[in-house]
Each structure stands twice: as structure tokens, then as C-alpha cells.
Amino acid sequence: MGRTFGIFITILWLVCMAALLQRDVVPYWQAQDPPEQQIPDGSFQVGVTNSAGRRVGTTWIRTIRMSEHVTVYSTTQLELREVSSLLPLAGENVS
């Protein structure tokens, strides 16, 4: 009983350590340098499209540059009729 329990705890610990490394360390190793180009100041409107090229929503972006930081505000509006087929619990489309 003691040996089996010890083996089980060791395997469980190794699985948890692997999950911790995957979640916290691997993304840090894979991170690349940030883009060197500056984010332009101003307000922008961007269309959101699906893989077929159909417009499913709109995003409005506003950037404000302060001394050393850039603050980005964004709002996204999705058309639920267009994305309802992507939702896992979507009902029938009503037109």
C-alpha cells in the first residue's frame, strides 16, 4: 500500500509540474520581441470578418499616447445572427 501510494503521489506531482511549466514557463521562452513600430494616435474603426470574408462585427479603437505609455481603448460589437453558427449552444437561425 505504501509503495503504491508513493508512486501515485510522485506521478501526480510530475504531471502537475509539467502542467505548471507548460502554463507559466514555455510561453515566456517562446515570447518574441515587441514590434518596433509605434502605435499611431487616433481613433480607428475596423471590420471583423469570418473565414469566409463575411462581416460579423465592428471594432472601434482609440489610442492615447502619454509620456512613456500608450493606452488603447477598444469596443467590439458582434452581430449575433452572423456568429450564431459559431456558438456551441446556438439554436436555429431565425430570419
N, C-alpha and C positions, 0 to 999 in steps of 0.2 A: 504494500500500500504506500509506504513512504517513498520508495524509489519511483513508482508510477506518478505520484503526486509531484515530486521534484521535477521529473521530465516534463510533465504537463505545464507546470509553472514556468520552466525555462523556455519551452516552445512559445507559450503565451507572451512572455517577456520579449523574446526575439521578434515576434510578429508586431508587437506594439512599438518596439524601437524602429523597425523597418517602416512602419506607417508614419512615425514621427519624422524620420529622415525624409521620406517622400513628401510630406506636407511642408516641412519647415526648412530643410537644408537644400534639397535638389532645386527648387525654384531660385534660390539665391545663387547657386552655382550657374544656372542657365541664364540668369539675367544679363542683358546686354547694356551697353552704354545708352544713356538717353539721347534722343535726337538733338543735333546741334542747332537746327534751325529754330528760330523764335516763333512762338505762337503769336499771330497778329492780333492786335487790339481791335475790338469792334464787336458787332453783332452779326450773326450769320444764321441762315436757315438752310437745313439740309434735309433732303428727302430720304426716307427709309424704304428700301425695296427688298423684296424677297429674291430667292434664287432665280425665279422666272422673270425678274425685272419689273414686276407689278409693284406699284407704290402701296405700302402698308401703313405709312405714318410719316410724321414730320418731327424733326428735332430743331429747336431754337437754341443757339449757343451765344453766350455773351462772355467776353474775356476782358478783364481789367488788370492792367499792369501796375503794381505798386513797387516800391523801391527795389526789392530783390525777388519778389514773388509775383506770380501770375495767378489770379483767381479765375476759375472757369465756372460759370453757371450754365446749366443746361436744363431744358424741359423737353420731354418727349411725349408725343401724342400718337397712339396707335389706333388704327381703325379696326375694331374688333371683328367686323364682318370679314375683313381680309385675312386676319391672323387666326380666326377661329378654328381652321383646319389644323393649325399647329398645336393647339391646346390639347392636352391629353384627355380632358373630360368634356370636350366640346360636344354640344348637341347638334341637331340638324340645322343647316343654314336656312334661315327664314328670309325670303326676299320680299 
